[in-house]
């Protein structure tokens, strides 16, 4: 046998053998999605190939967007595993079947609300039937849009960027935007008063309340799942450290006291632990600490260098975070107890949706930053094209 | 069997290349008009953009609790009759957060006087470099002979970290410089830190040189408060005044 022909074959075989090891199965046990053994390739769920018929124009666009966000590929009838047959005469009617038409998942008529909300409801039913995941299409997002490198304003919109409303007119910079309990408020760090301070803004009254305005840095507010506590990064002690307080800022307790700097706290969904990034060891790594205080313990993030901006999935199983490579920022997930990291896509500041499957994050291209949604099990991502301007710090309603 | 070698090796190459590359194409975003006024939501608090800090200490939007001890010493001016600061660090620490802020706010700022003494940092580091020790010393000496002045140290980063990470790193840099000023004999409470993260680069660009210029700590002299506490930028302060 000719050796020079053998080597490419061996190389190809080696690459094929190694591929499954590189694409980790962190999401294979996701309980929010139906686990179909036949559909798993290399630990990633294949996108669901779906064909849509009977819709056109705006309704079709909305349905396509929603289904792609939910983990589907929109394909021709020949390539489809699932068929969506819909109509939009007086209201949206939609039927989901397998490709032969013999297995019928549902056939529903959507009456209330606008065409938009009816299409979103149809999309939600399709995603629920295929993946088991609950709908996120009724959620809102909050985000910031840059007006200069050191100025931005807050917007709230539907999850797909439609119906945006501008909330602020500060002419200064906002960081660490996050929703408050019951989505009735937003918390953020603002430089409006000439110093980075943490505020709460009530969405019904428009009233803004100071939560932390100590000398130095007050930033990165994170509200506990029960809505009673706030974690923050304050440098009042001489270095940016993790603090926890009542949600109005009273009863302040210092949790870390390191020579490095801490950043970006996030709560475990059961409210007992806080995960954050720290440069305590010299490089930025993820740590977890009991919410009432105690020892900080590193969460292993094998396979990447830096780890910042963690966000804990609502089902408790995964932590999404940002790593910085030589050339770009990358969104990653790691099991919440630590382990091997799965690098997902280029971007920064990830935030989990309530379904523990969809991440929203920002991605910079040149000077402009776009908002992106990613379905973690299928890796399908969609840029939220309707958001204009350079947008950062996207976050889902709780 | 022979015929499979070529396609298999091509497949292998394709697989290998696709594993090594990453990134997604960005389709052009659609455009939607964003209303410029907020239809329902009113705002309380100061109106209009505000780079100054006059209103912070008086702004009691329900945030009065939780600011440490409220039975502090010396609300308002903390300067003795001859204009020299006679507070100790311990006394300052016992002041309320609002009072501490007010100690610094309302002072005219001089951004030019120490411009040549900006200190620079290595990537991802907040250590003050030995080469910058002389700069720090100069600033400390000036503060030593101008006891009625305070100091603002601004910490900055290049764009290669994420936003919140850079906010914290910028603050750590400013705090590091503050420590060296304190080690040179200046009372710690006379020095304030403020991090801008990556948001105020000194130089635009993505070269190593531009990045190096952005990783910095800047010194801003805070002069004694004038009557009425106006926040004026003073660029021509005479250095001979005693």
Interface residues (C-beta under 8 A of the other chain):
Chain A: X5 X6 X8 X9 X11 X12 X13 X14 X15 X16 X19 X22 X145 X149 X150 X155 X161 X162 X164 X165 X166 X167 X168 X169 X170 X171 X172 X173 X175 X176 X189 X192 X193 X194 X195 X196 X197 X201 X203 X205 X206 X207 X208 X209 X210 X211 X212 X213 X214 X215 X216 X217 X219 X220 X233 X235 X236 X238 X239 X240 X245 X246 X248 X249 X250 X251 X252 X260 X261 X262 X263 X264 X277 X279 X283 X284 X308 X309 X322 X324 X328 X329 X330 X343 X345 X346 X348 X349 X363 X365 X370 X381 X383 X384 X385 X386 X387 X388 X389 X392 X393
Chain B: X2 X4 X5 X6 X8 X9 X11 X12 X13 X15 X16 X19 X22 X23 X24 X26 X27 X28 X29 X30 X31 X32 X34 X35 X36 X37 X38 X39 X41 X42 X43 X44 X45 X46 X48 X49 X50 X51 X52 X53 X55 X56 X59 X61 X62 X63 X65 X66 X67 X68 X97 X98 X100 X101 X104 X105 X124 X126 X160 X161 X162 X163 X164 X165 X167 X168 X169 X171 X172 X175 X192 X193 X194 X195 X196 X197 X199 X200 X201
